[in-house]
C-alpha cells in the first residue's frame, strides 16, 4: 500500500514522458526506499502539508481524495518508519524518502 501510493503520486505528478525512479538501499541499520519523479515538485515551505488527510496541491489538475500520502505516513508509522520529502534529482521534481529500521533478522546480513 505504501509503495503503491507513493508511485501512483509520482506518476500522476511527473511530467508527461518523465521518469519515475524507485530505489532501495541499506545504510547500516536503516533500510531506505526512495521514489523520485520529474514533476514540478513541491516548494520546501509547502512540504509540511504533504501527508495530511485530504490535502491536495492547488491547481494540480489531478483528481483524487488527498488521502494517498496520509496513508503512506500511517503505514510508515505502523512499521516505525519515517517519511520525508525532498527535492528530486538535480532539483527537479520530488523525492519521497521512507526509512525503515532494519529488523533483527537483517542485522547479520
VENBELLIN-V418622 format. One record per helix or strand of 2 or more residues. SS is the DSSP state (@ for helix, = for strand). FROM is the first residue (numbers start at 1). LEN is the number of residues. Records with the same first field share a line. If there is no record, write none. Layout:
SS=FROM-LEN / FROM-LEN
This chain:
@=2-12 / 44-6 / 68-11 / 89-3 / 104-4
==21-7 / 30-7 / 82-6 / 94-8
